[in-house]
Amino acid sequence: MMEYITKYVGLDVSKEKIAVGVAEEGRSKARYIGMIPYTVEAIRKLISKLGMPEQLQFCYEAGPTGYGLYRLLKSMDIECDVVAPSLIPQKPGDRVKTDKRDALNLATLYRSGELTPIYVPTEDDEALRDLVSGT
């Protein structure tokens, strides 16, 4: 029987690329996997590299990239939470933000249950909101 270890994957997402950090269940330090292009193909590849979908839990910060990534992961039966940047615990004096550091930090905080997921609107909700706001 294969050992079943949950992997907490922190993604620092920008328009063209995604920095990937992984914290495995337990106490080991989070590992930086690297940068991948923000494409369906690259995301699929990443997932198959990381393990079985049921042992993966992804999270990323809500931001200008929207919820496409969340919906993509959900469509692949992968757990994903979107977290509000304002709710991410900050270490005092930790102002240096790099994609790598953010991804590792997200993975570590996610594993320890310190992140607060936000409600992700359905595509219908978003369409309605656009309709109401006139955008």
C-alpha positions in Angstrom: 0.0 0.0 0.0 1.3 3.4 -0.8 1.9 5.9 1.9 -0.8 8.6 1.8 0.7 12.0 2.5 -1.2 15.2 2.0 0.8 17.8 0.1 -0.1 21.4 0.7 0.7 23.4 -2.4 1.1 27.2 -2.2 0.9 29.0 -5.5 2.1 32.6 -6.0 0.2 33.4 -9.1 0.8 36.1 -11.6 -0.6 36.6 -15.1 2.1 34.6 -16.9 3.7 32.4 -14.3 3.1 30.6 -11.1 5.7 30.0 -8.3 5.1 26.7 -6.6 5.9 25.7 -3.0 5.0 22.4 -1.4 4.7 21.5 2.3 4.1 17.9 3.1 2.1 16.7 6.0 4.3 16.7 9.1 7.1 19.1 10.1 9.4 19.1 7.2 10.4 22.4 5.7 8.4 23.4 2.6 10.2 22.8 -0.7 10.3 25.2 -3.6 9.3 23.4 -6.8 10.0 26.3 -9.1 8.2 28.5 -11.6 5.8 27.1 -14.1 4.0 29.0 -16.9 0.4 29.8 -16.2 -1.0 27.4 -18.7 -3.4 24.4 -18.4 -0.7 22.2 -19.8 1.9 23.2 -17.3 -0.6 23.0 -14.4 -1.5 19.4 -15.5 2.1 18.5 -15.7 2.8 19.9 -12.2 -0.1 17.9 -10.8 1.1 14.6 -12.3 4.6 15.4 -10.9 3.3 16.1 -7.4 1.2 13.0 -6.9 -2.4 11.8 -6.9 -5.1 14.4 -7.0 -6.6 13.2 -3.8 -3.5 13.9 -1.8 -3.0 17.5 -3.1 -4.5 20.6 -1.6 -3.8 23.9 -3.4 -4.1 27.4 -2.3 -3.3 30.8 -3.7 -4.0 34.5 -2.9 -7.1 36.2 -4.4 -5.9 38.7 -6.9 -6.1 40.2 -10.3 -5.8 36.7 -11.9 -9.3 35.9 -10.7 -10.7 32.4 -10.1 -9.8 30.6 -13.3 -7.1 28.6 -11.6 -9.5 27.6 -8.8 -12.1 26.4 -11.3 -9.5 24.6 -13.3 -8.2 22.7 -10.3 -11.8 21.9 -9.1 -12.6 20.6 -12.5 -9.7 18.2 -12.1 -11.1 17.1 -8.7 -8.4 18.9 -6.8 -8.9 20.7 -3.5 -8.2 24.4 -3.8 -8.7 27.4 -1.5 -8.4 31.0 -2.4 -7.2 33.1 0.4 -7.6 36.8 1.1 -4.1 38.5 1.0 -5.2 40.7 3.9 -5.8 37.6 6.1 -2.4 36.1 5.6 -0.4 36.2 8.8 2.7 38.4 8.4 5.8 38.0 10.4 6.9 41.3 11.8 9.7 42.8 9.7 9.1 40.3 6.9 8.6 42.8 4.1 10.7 41.2 1.5 8.3 39.7 -0.9 9.5 37.3 -3.6 7.4 34.9 -5.5 9.4 32.0 -4.1 9.1 33.2 -0.5 5.4 33.8 -1.0 4.8 30.3 -2.4 6.7 28.7 0.4 5.0 30.8 3.0 1.5 30.0 1.6 2.3 26.3 1.6 3.6 26.4 5.2 0.7 28.5 6.5 -1.8 26.4 4.6 -0.5 23.2 6.2 -0.7 24.6 9.7 -4.3 25.8 9.1 -3.5 29.5 9.4 -5.1 30.6 6.2 -8.7 31.8 5.8 -10.3 30.7 2.6 -12.7 33.1 0.9 -15.9 32.3 -0.9 -15.2 31.9 -4.5 -18.2 33.0 -6.6 -19.6 30.6 -9.2 -19.4 31.7 -12.8 -23.1 32.5 -12.6 -22.4 34.7 -9.6 -19.7 36.5 -11.5 -21.8 37.0 -14.6 -24.6 38.4 -12.4 -22.2 40.7 -10.6 -20.8 42.0 -14.0 -24.4 42.5 -15.1 -25.3 44.4 -12.0 -22.1 46.5 -12.0 -22.5 47.2 -15.7 -19.0 46.0 -16.6 
